[in-house]
Amino acid sequence: MRLTRYTDYSLRVLIYLTAQEDGQLVNIKEIAEIYKISKNHLMKVIHELGKLGVIQTVRGRNGGFKLAKNPEDINIGELIRKTEEDFYLVECFDSSNNACIISPVCKLKGILNEAMQAYFNVLDQYTLADLTTNTDQLQKLFSIQHVPEKKA
């Protein structure tokens, strides 16, 4: 099973947001620089994550985005199902474009389908919180500076 860059970037964005201080807004430029990926591609990813209700976007000069849900409430299997276009491992998984002559008697489709179900059974056991139990290490990699709260 191979995930698209779109899903890969979606997961990376969410990991980055989880490593932020509560409520801290992040912008696309910041994530693009950290991961060395295209801002244009990230804009599409951020837009979709917003539509899915996983992140909250704030418009304006001081805008940005942050997680809209607790990391414990973001299931990895569910997210991958929503960010991937299809799961056609082989031609016969797509009934509208299947031209394989052995499809009616082929045993491979069933085996691959079983493997894909096992793949999702594993992913469904994890949340974003499970991917970010090492927040301190992530913050160091992201060079996040913790600024102490100002006392009034």
N, C-alpha and C positions, 0 to 999 in steps of 0.2 A: 504494500500500500504506500502510495506516495502522496503527500499533501502538496497543494499548490503554494506558491509564494504568498498568495493572498491570505490563506489560512495561517501560514507561518508568521507573516507580519501581524496578523490579528492577535495571535498568541503572544508575540513579542511585545506588542503595544500593551496588552493587558498585564503582562508580567511587569513591565516598566511602571505602569500606573499603580500597581499594587505596592511597589517599593517606595512610593511617594508618601510624604506625610499626609495625614488625613485632610482631605479637602483641598490639597494643593493642586492648582491647575497646571497643566502641561500643554505645550504647543507642538505643532507638527514639526517645526524646525528642530526643536530640541531632540525629538525622537529620531528624526532623520539623521542628525549628526551623531547621536549615540550609536545607532546601528549601521550607519553609513549606507542608507537606502534612500530611494527617490521620494521627495516630498509629494510629487504628483500621485504616486502610487499610494502613499500613506493617506492622502486626502480621501481617496476612495474607500480605504479600509476604515478610517475614522467615521466617515459618513455612514457606512453600513453598520458598524458597531453601535452607532447612535440610533439607527433605525431599529436595531435589535433590542435596544433598551439596556445594553451592557455598559455603555458609557453615557455620560451627560456632557453636552457641549454648552459652552457659554460664549456668546458672541460679544464682539466689541473689542476695544483697544486692549483691555486687560483680560481678554477672554482666553479660552483654552478648553480643555476637557479633563474629566476625571472619571473614576469608576462610578457608575450609577447603582451598582449592587455591591453587596459584600462579596469578597472573594469566595467565601464558602457557598454562595448561591449561584456561582457560575460553573456549570458542569462542562468539563472538557469535551466529552463525547457529543453532547448537545450542541456546543459551539461549533465543533468541526462539522457536524451534519448541516448546520446553517450557513457555514462559510464556504463549503465545497459545492461546486456546481453539480457534480454527479459522482457516482461510485461505480462506474462502468469499468470493472477490472478487465473485462474482455468484451468483445463485440456482442456476444449473445446476452449480456446484461441489459443492453439497450434494444428492446423489442422493436422499436420503430426503425432502427437501422441495421438490424441483424440480417446478414446475408449468408451466414455460415451454414453449410449444408448438413453438418453433423449435429446441429442443435437439438433436433428431436430425440436423439439417442445419446448425447454426450453426457458423460459423468463429471467432467471437469467443472461445469457450471455449479453443480451442487457442492462440490468440494470447496471451490473458491468462495461461494456464498457463505458456507459454514465458517471459513477462515475469516471473512469480513465480519460476520456476527461476533466471533470471538474477539476480534480487534476492538469492536465497539463495546463489547461487554467489559473489557479492560478499561477503556477510556471513560466509560460511564461511572466507574468507581472513583474517579478523581475530579477534584474541583481546582479552581485557580488557587485557592488557599494551599492545596497540596503542592503546587508547583512553586510556591513562594515561601516555603518554611525557612528558607535561608535569606531572609530580607537583608540582614546585615551584610552578607557577602554580595548580594546584588547591588546594594547601595554603594559599596566600595567600587564595584566594577563600573557602575554608572557615575561615579564621582559625585555622588549626592552629598552635599554639605548640610549637616544638621545645624540650623541656626537656633540658638536657645530663644525661648519666648521672652519678649521684653516685658519687664514688670512695670506696672504703672505706678 
